[in-house]
Amino acid sequence: MNRRKTLLAIPGLILSSAAPHAFGFKLDGMLGAAKDAAKAATLSDEEVRAYAAQMAVLSDAENRVAPPSDKYAKRLAALTSGIGDEKGLKLNYKVYLTEEVNAFAMADGTIRVFSGLMEAMTDDEVRYVIGHEIGHVQRGHSRKRMQTALATSATQQAAVSSGGKVATIAQSELGSLMTQVVRAQHSQGNEKEADDYALDFMKRYKYDRMAAVQALEKLDKMFGGGAKTDWLSTHPAPKERADRLRAQLA
């Protein structure tokens, strides 16, 4: 799989107008591997957001981003109106034009929704997906993945901040890092936490919370037959999640 296809298939989860050179600190004085791993385990929120922003720049460059005049971009802008800041996390929304049914969020507030998902779901169902992906960020799942990826990869250890400054990750390595941070499957516990966050998210914004159940039931019909899909490669079986949320809303 080439880098473009890898990024296009990244499933979700999550402000990213800054260009890579905005974080252009040189990687001089880097620590040894053991010290890098220790530093990665204690990355600050600022550092995690900065690395996520670098990944988002590359992801946007490698995918077809819907322009503001596009019907999907207009719809996403309408259904996310009033959701520009979620508990201090400034959100940045874009649509990727692809038939993939997916979405993801990253620690800097990046929210990317695939047009295939928008075709399949109602506005409130899309809002549930967004709330779920934000949940992975707000519950620390995205940060933990970033720490793990930077601590366990010899190449990415070089991106650990040096001298209190946020380092630039080489563009050639960003795709690999993004795969580890965004693409790997979440645990059942993480999925439950993100689903619970999504229900609270929808309640606070007065959206129809049953849309969460309906969205998962749609995913089960589309992908629940055991077919290998990008969505199911990162999300546990949607039927069990739908049943759990339905019980909570009963």
LINBELVEN-V723187 format. One record per residue. N is the residue number from 1. RES is the residue in one letter. SS is DSSP state (helix for helix, strand for strand, loop for the rest). OMEGA is omega in radians with two decimals (none if undefined). Layout:
[[N & RES & SS & OMEGA] [N & RES & SS & OMEGA]]
This chain:
[[1 & M & loop & 3.14] [2 & N & loop & -3.04] [3 & R & helix & -3.13] [4 & R & helix & -3.12] [5 & K & helix & 3.12] [6 & T & helix & -3.12] [7 & L & helix & -3.13] [8 & L & helix & -3.06] [9 & A & loop & -3.08] [10 & I & loop & -3.14] [11 & P & loop & -3.14] [12 & G & loop & 3.12] [13 & L & loop & none] [14 & I & loop & none] [15 & L & loop & -2.85] [16 & S & loop & 3.05] [17 & S & loop & -3.10] [18 & A & loop & 3.09] [19 & A & loop & -3.11] [20 & P & helix & -3.09] [21 & H & helix & 3.10] [22 & A & helix & 3.11] [23 & F & helix & -2.92] [24 & G & loop & 3.04] [25 & F & strand & -3.14] [26 & K & loop & -3.10] [27 & L & loop & 3.13] [28 & D & loop & 3.10] [29 & G & loop & -3.11] [30 & M & loop & -3.14] [31 & L & loop & 3.04] [32 & G & loop & -3.04] [33 & A & helix & -3.11] [34 & A & helix & 3.13] [35 & K & helix & 3.09] [36 & D & helix & -3.13] [37 & A & helix & 3.12] [38 & A & helix & 3.13] [39 & K & helix & -3.14] [40 & A & helix & -3.12] [41 & A & loop & -3.12] [42 & T & loop & 3.12] [43 & L & loop & 3.08] [44 & S & loop & 3.08] [45 & D & helix & 3.14] [46 & E & helix & 3.14] [47 & E & helix & 3.13] [48 & V & helix & 3.13] [49 & R & helix & -3.13] [50 & A & helix & 3.12] [51 & Y & helix & 3.09] [52 & A & helix & 3.12] [53 & A & helix & 3.09] [54 & Q & helix & 3.11] [55 & M & helix & -3.13] [56 & A & helix & 3.11] [57 & V & helix & 3.14] [58 & L & helix & -3.14] [59 & S & helix & 3.12] [60 & D & helix & -3.14] [61 & A & helix & -3.06] [62 & E & helix & -3.13] [63 & N & loop & 3.09] [64 & R & loop & -3.14] [65 & V & strand & -3.14] [66 & A & loop & 3.08] [67 & P & loop & -3.11] [68 & P & loop & -3.13] [69 & S & loop & -3.09] [70 & D & loop & -3.09] [71 & K & helix & 3.14] [72 & Y & helix & 3.11] [73 & A & helix & 3.11] [74 & K & helix & 3.13] [75 & R & helix & 3.13] [76 & L & helix & 3.10] [77 & A & helix & -3.13] [78 & A & helix & -3.06] [79 & L & helix & 3.06] [80 & T & loop & 3.12] [81 & S & loop & -3.12] [82 & G & loop & 3.12] [83 & I & loop & 3.13] [84 & G & loop & -3.13] [85 & D & strand & -3.12] [86 & E & strand & -3.14] [87 & K & loop & 3.10] [88 & G & loop & 3.11] [89 & L & strand & 3.13] [90 & K & strand & -3.01] [91 & L & loop & 3.13] [92 & N & strand & -3.02] [93 & Y & strand & 2.97] [94 & K & strand & 3.07] [95 & V & strand & 2.98] [96 & Y & strand & -3.12] [97 & L & loop & -3.12] [98 & T & loop & 3.12] [99 & E & loop & 3.12] [100 & E & loop & 3.08] [101 & V & loop & -3.03] [102 & N & loop & 3.07] [103 & A & strand & 3.01] [104 & F & strand & 3.09] [105 & A & strand & 3.10] [106 & M & loop & -2.91] [107 & A & loop & 3.13] [108 & D & loop & -3.11] [109 & G & loop & 3.07] [110 & T & strand & 3.01] [111 & I & strand & 3.11] [112 & R & strand & -3.13] [113 & V & strand & -3.12] [114 & F & strand & -3.11] [115 & S & helix & 3.09] [116 & G & helix & 3.08] [117 & L & helix & 3.14] [118 & M & helix & 3.09] [119 & E & helix & -3.03] [120 & A & helix & -2.95] [121 & M & loop & 3.04] [122 & T & loop & -3.13] [123 & D & helix & -3.11] [124 & D & helix & 3.06] [125 & E & helix & 3.06] [126 & V & helix & 3.12] [127 & R & helix & 3.06] [128 & Y & helix & -3.14] [129 & V & helix & 3.11] [130 & I & helix & 3.12] [131 & G & helix & 3.11] [132 & H & helix & -3.12] [133 & E & helix & 3.04] [134 & I & helix & 3.13] [135 & G & helix & 3.10] [136 & H & helix & 3.10] [137 & V & helix & -3.03] [138 & Q & helix & 3.10] [139 & R & loop & 3.02] [140 & G & loop & -3.12] [141 & H & helix & -3.12] [142 & S & helix & 3.12] [143 & R & helix & -3.14] [144 & K & helix & 3.13] [145 & R & helix & 3.12] [146 & M & helix & 3.13] [147 & Q & helix & -3.12] [148 & T & helix & -3.11] [149 & A & helix & -3.12] [150 & L & helix & -3.11] [151 & A & helix & -3.00] [152 & T & helix & 3.14] [153 & S & loop & -3.14] [154 & A & helix & -3.14] [155 & T & helix & -3.07] [156 & Q & helix & 3.04] [157 & Q & helix & 3.14] [158 & A & loop & -3.13] [159 & A & loop & 3.10] [160 & V & loop & -3.02] [161 & S & loop & -3.12] [162 & S & strand & 3.11] [163 & G & loop & 3.11] [164 & G & loop & 3.14] [165 & K & strand & 3.12] [166 & V & loop & -3.08] [167 & A & strand & 3.04] [168 & T & loop & 3.05] [169 & I & loop & 3.14] [170 & A & loop & -3.11] [171 & Q & helix & -3.13] [172 & S & helix & -3.10] [173 & E & helix & -3.06] [174 & L & helix & -3.13] [175 & G & helix & 3.12] [176 & S & helix & 3.13] [177 & L & helix & -3.12] [178 & M & helix & 3.09] [179 & T & helix & -3.13] [180 & Q & helix & -3.05] [181 & V & helix & -2.99] [182 & V & helix & -2.96] [183 & R & helix & -3.07] [184 & A & loop & -3.07] [185 & Q & loop & 3.05] [186 & H & loop & 3.07] [187 & S & loop & 3.08] [188 & Q & helix & 3.14] [189 & G & helix & 3.10] [190 & N & helix & -3.14] [191 & E & helix & 3.11] [192 & K & helix & 3.12] [193 & E & helix & 3.14] [194 & A & helix & 3.09] [195 & D & helix & 3.12] [196 & D & helix & 3.09] [197 & Y & helix & -3.12] [198 & A & helix & 3.11] [199 & L & helix & 3.10] [200 & D & helix & 3.09] [201 & F & helix & -3.10] [202 & M & helix & 3.10] [203 & K & helix & -3.12] [204 & R & helix & -3.13] [205 & Y & loop & 3.08] [206 & K & loop & 3.01] [207 & Y & loop & 3.14] [208 & D & loop & -3.07] [209 & R & loop & 3.07] [210 & M & helix & 3.08] [211 & A & helix & 3.09] [212 & A & helix & 3.10] [213 & V & helix & -3.11] [214 & Q & helix & 3.13] [215 & A & helix & -3.13] [216 & L & helix & 3.10] [217 & E & helix & 3.05] [218 & K & helix & 3.13] [219 & L & helix & 3.11] [220 & D & helix & 3.12] [221 & K & helix & -3.12] [222 & M & helix & -2.95] [223 & F & helix & -3.00] [224 & G & loop & -3.10] [225 & G & loop & 3.10] [226 & G & loop & 3.11] [227 & A & loop & 3.14] [228 & K & loop & -3.12] [229 & T & loop & 3.09] [230 & D & helix & -3.13] [231 & W & helix & -3.08] [232 & L & helix & 3.10] [233 & S & helix & -3.12] [234 & T & helix & -3.11] [235 & H & loop & 3.07] [236 & P & loop & -3.03] [237 & A & loop & -3.09] [238 & P & helix & -3.09] [239 & K & helix & 3.12] [240 & E & helix & 3.11] [241 & R & helix & 3.10] [242 & A & helix & -3.14] [243 & D & helix & -3.14] [244 & R & helix & -3.13] [245 & L & helix & 3.11] [246 & R & helix & 3.12] [247 & A & helix & 3.13] [248 & Q & helix & -3.07] [249 & L & helix & -3.10] [250 & A & loop & none]]
